[in-house]
Amino acid sequence: MWARGALRARTDGGELPISSSTEPRINERVRTPRVRLIGIDGSQLGIFAIADAQRIADEQDFDLVEIAPLADPPVCRIMDYSKFKYEQAQKEKLARKHQTKVEIKEIKFRPKIDKHDYETKKKHVVRFLAANAKVKVTIMFRGREMAHPELGLNILEKLAGELGEDAIIETQPKLEGRNMHMLLAPVKKKEVKETAEATEQSELTEAAEAMEPSELTETTETTELSETNEPTDGDQADETPVATDE
């Protein structure tokens, strides 16, 4: 009954209820008696009666948009609201396009897994990491296996060690109920390159430090000797003309 009455009130020209939409009120939907008005260029125009503010917006062929309804008085801005909504939609679309979606795969092991099954599951882990997905490795315990959690921990540590530089441990092994979990994340190419460069620089430094002092002294003496052997103007022989019989 109440809903039908409300519908009749709207049909008979009664006030529309305030919309629950998150969109701002524009033009005739702004019903406050006075507003603080901002121009199309962002300038402060002052406080106007709502009718005058709407007239200014209409004269410029733009919309009157309420941007701060809780202010005293509420703040309205003159703008092209359709263009504004389009630009906002484009920005949101671009932001969604550049979002990185991280996928988490799960591989389950048993504490007494045999070698063949272990190698097969490890290949799946490598494949998931290569596809830039995180991998949740789970050890499932049953019955009396709960008395030996170190078996599951050994498997997780062995797997992390064999993966080497292909993965980093994002979440250390943790026992929750009857399961032990570890989260692996792929190593980014940039991080791999930086690690390789750091290793190469470290090897060069160690090689320089390992060089014997005698080798350095010998190199210096050779350089000095080569410099002293260069001919100078004072060392050049005098040329005496030879007399010939005419």
Secondary structure as the mmCIF struct_conf table of DSSP 4:
data_model
#
loop_
_struct_conf.conf_type_id
_struct_conf.id
_struct_conf.beg_label_comp_id
_struct_conf.beg_label_asym_id
_struct_conf.beg_label_seq_id
_struct_conf.end_label_comp_id
_struct_conf.end_label_asym_id
_struct_conf.end_label_seq_id
HELX_RH_AL_P HELX_RH_AL_P1 TRP A 2 THR A 11
TURN_TY1_P TURN_TY1_P1 ASP A 12 GLY A 13
HELX_LH_PP_P HELX_LH_PP_P1 GLY A 14 SER A 19
BEND BEND1 THR A 22 GLU A 23
HELX_LH_PP_P HELX_LH_PP_P2 PRO A 24 ARG A 25
STRN STRN1 ILE A 26 ILE A 26
HELX_RH_3T_P HELX_RH_3T_P1 ASN A 27 ARG A 29
BEND BEND2 PRO A 33 PRO A 33
STRN STRN2 ARG A 34 ILE A 38
TURN_TY1_P TURN_TY1_P2 ILE A 40 ASP A 41
BEND BEND3 GLY A 42 GLY A 42
STRN STRN3 GLN A 44 ALA A 49
HELX_RH_AL_P HELX_RH_AL_P2 ILE A 50 GLU A 59
TURN_TY1_P TURN_TY1_P3 GLN A 60 ASP A 61
STRN STRN4 ASP A 63 ALA A 68
TURN_TY1_P TURN_TY1_P4 PRO A 69 LEU A 70
BEND BEND4 ALA A 71 PRO A 73
HELX_LH_PP_P HELX_LH_PP_P3 PRO A 74 PRO A 74
STRN STRN5 VAL A 75 MET A 79
HELX_RH_AL_P HELX_RH_AL_P3 TYR A 81 LYS A 97
TURN_TY1_P TURN_TY1_P5 HIS A 98 HIS A 98
HELX_LH_PP_P HELX_LH_PP_P4 GLN A 99 GLU A 103
STRN STRN6 ILE A 104 PHE A 109
TURN_TY1_P TURN_TY1_P6 PRO A 111 LYS A 112
HELX_RH_AL_P HELX_RH_AL_P4 LYS A 115 ALA A 130
TURN_TY1_P TURN_TY1_P7 ALA A 131 ASN A 132
STRN STRN7 LYS A 134 MET A 140
HELX_LH_PP_P HELX_LH_PP_P5 PHE A 141 PHE A 141
HELX_RH_3T_P HELX_RH_3T_P2 GLY A 143 ALA A 147
HELX_RH_AL_P HELX_RH_AL_P5 PRO A 149 LEU A 163
HELX_RH_3T_P HELX_RH_3T_P3 GLY A 164 ASP A 166
STRN STRN8 ALA A 167 GLU A 176
TURN_TY1_P TURN_TY1_P8 GLY A 177 ARG A 178
STRN STRN9 ASN A 179 PRO A 186
HELX_LH_PP_P HELX_LH_PP_P6 VAL A 187 LYS A 188
HELX_RH_AL_P HELX_RH_AL_P6 LYS A 189 ALA A 210
BEND BEND5 MET A 211 MET A 211
HELX_RH_AL_P HELX_RH_AL_P7 PRO A 213 THR A 228
TURN_TY1_P TURN_TY1_P9 ASN A 229 ASN A 229
BEND BEND6 GLU A 230 GLU A 230
BEND BEND7 ASP A 233 ASP A 233
TURN_TY1_P TURN_TY1_P10 GLY A 234 ASP A 235
BEND BEND8 GLN A 236 GLN A 236
HELX_LH_PP_P HELX_LH_PP_P7 ALA A 237 ASP A 238
HELX_LH_PP_P HELX_LH_PP_P8 THR A 240 ALA A 243
#
